[in-house]
């Protein structure tokens, strides 16, 4: 069975970053990260948390991610309860 380019990336094998699925995932993440950073000071804590929940693999309660925030894909990031990132 052949691995997808995403699977190759996740296991540390050489992969094609220009793969359409990976490119689409990066563009989605870049859009959401841009929205998060641009609106950070206008959003409530709950709104910021909801935006992050749609971008990341998981974000625990009482966690805070301070802008500017950057990531390539986001879906592999899991932030636990009560974490603070800046």
DRENDO-1510 file (C-alpha; in Angstrom, 1 decimal, always signed):
<recs>
REC; n; res; u; v; w
REC; 1; UNK; +0.0; +0.0; +0.0 .
REC; 2; UNK; +1.3; +3.4; -1.0 .
REC; 3; UNK; +1.4; +6.2; +1.5 .
REC; 4; UNK; -0.2; +9.5; +0.7 .
REC; 5; UNK; +2.0; +12.6; +0.7 .
REC; 6; UNK; +0.4; +13.7; +4.0 .
REC; 7; UNK; +1.2; +10.3; +5.6 .
REC; 8; UNK; +4.8; +10.5; +4.3 .
REC; 9; UNK; +5.1; +13.9; +5.9 .
REC; 10; UNK; +3.7; +12.7; +9.2 .
REC; 11; UNK; +6.1; +9.7; +9.4 .
REC; 12; UNK; +9.1; +11.8; +8.4 .
REC; 13; UNK; +9.6; +10.4; +4.9 .
REC; 14; UNK; +10.4; +12.6; +1.9 .
REC; 15; UNK; +7.2; +14.0; +0.5 .
REC; 16; UNK; +6.0; +16.4; -2.1 .
REC; 17; UNK; +4.9; +19.7; -0.4 .
REC; 18; UNK; +3.4; +20.8; -3.7 .
REC; 19; UNK; +0.8; +18.0; -3.5 .
REC; 20; UNK; -2.6; +19.5; -4.1 .
REC; 21; UNK; -4.1; +18.1; -0.9 .
REC; 22; UNK; -1.2; +19.5; +1.2 .
REC; 23; UNK; -1.3; +22.8; -0.6 .
REC; 24; UNK; -5.0; +23.1; +0.0 .
REC; 25; UNK; -4.5; +22.3; +3.7 .
REC; 26; UNK; -1.8; +24.9; +4.0 .
REC; 27; UNK; -3.9; +27.6; +2.3 .
REC; 28; UNK; -6.8; +26.8; +4.6 .
REC; 29; UNK; -4.5; +27.1; +7.6 .
REC; 30; UNK; -2.9; +30.3; +6.4 .
REC; 31; UNK; -6.4; +31.9; +5.9 .
REC; 32; UNK; -7.5; +30.9; +9.4 .
REC; 33; UNK; -4.2; +32.0; +11.0 .
REC; 34; UNK; -4.6; +35.3; +9.2 .
REC; 35; UNK; -8.1; +35.7; +10.4 .
REC; 36; UNK; -7.1; +34.9; +14.0 .
REC; 37; UNK; -4.1; +37.3; +14.0 .
REC; 38; UNK; -6.0; +40.1; +12.3 .
REC; 39; UNK; -9.1; +39.9; +14.6 .
REC; 40; UNK; -7.3; +38.8; +17.8 .
REC; 41; UNK; -8.0; +42.1; +19.7 .
REC; 42; UNK; -11.6; +42.4; +18.5 .
REC; 43; UNK; -12.6; +38.9; +19.4 .
REC; 44; UNK; -13.8; +37.7; +22.8 .
REC; 45; UNK; -11.9; +34.9; +24.5 .
REC; 46; UNK; -14.7; +32.5; +23.5 .
REC; 47; UNK; -14.6; +33.6; +19.8 .
REC; 48; UNK; -10.8; +33.2; +19.7 .
REC; 49; UNK; -11.1; +29.7; +21.3 .
REC; 50; UNK; -13.8; +28.7; +18.7 .
REC; 51; UNK; -11.6; +29.9; +15.8 .
REC; 52; UNK; -8.6; +27.9; +17.2 .
REC; 53; UNK; -10.8; +24.8; +17.7 .
REC; 54; UNK; -11.6; +24.9; +13.9 .
REC; 55; UNK; -7.9; +25.2; +13.0 .
REC; 56; UNK; -6.1; +23.0; +15.5 .
REC; 57; UNK; -6.3; +19.3; +16.3 .
REC; 58; UNK; -7.5; +20.2; +19.8 .
REC; 59; UNK; -7.4; +23.1; +22.2 .
REC; 60; UNK; -8.1; +22.5; +25.9 .
REC; 61; UNK; -10.2; +24.7; +28.1 .
REC; 62; UNK; -8.7; +27.7; +29.8 .
REC; 63; UNK; -5.9; +27.8; +27.1 .
REC; 64; UNK; -4.7; +31.0; +25.5 .
REC; 65; UNK; -2.8; +31.5; +22.3 .
REC; 66; UNK; -1.6; +35.1; +21.9 .
REC; 67; UNK; -1.3; +36.6; +18.5 .
REC; 68; UNK; +0.7; +36.6; +16.3 .
REC; 69; UNK; +0.3; +32.9; +15.9 .
REC; 70; UNK; +1.8; +30.9; +13.0 .
REC; 71; UNK; +1.5; +27.3; +11.8 .
REC; 72; UNK; +1.7; +25.4; +8.5 .
REC; 73; UNK; -1.3; +23.0; +8.9 .
REC; 74; UNK; -2.6; +23.3; +12.5 .
REC; 75; UNK; -4.4; +20.0; +12.5 .
REC; 76; UNK; -1.5; +18.2; +14.2 .
REC; 77; UNK; -1.3; +20.7; +17.0 .
REC; 78; UNK; -3.0; +19.6; +20.3 .
REC; 79; UNK; -2.9; +22.2; +23.1 .
REC; 80; UNK; -3.9; +21.0; +26.5 .
REC; 81; UNK; -5.9; +22.4; +29.4 .
REC; 82; UNK; -4.6; +25.7; +30.8 .
REC; 83; UNK; -1.8; +26.2; +28.3 .
REC; 84; UNK; -0.5; +29.7; +27.5 .
REC; 85; UNK; +1.3; +30.3; +24.2 .
REC; 86; UNK; +2.9; +33.6; +23.2 .
</recs>
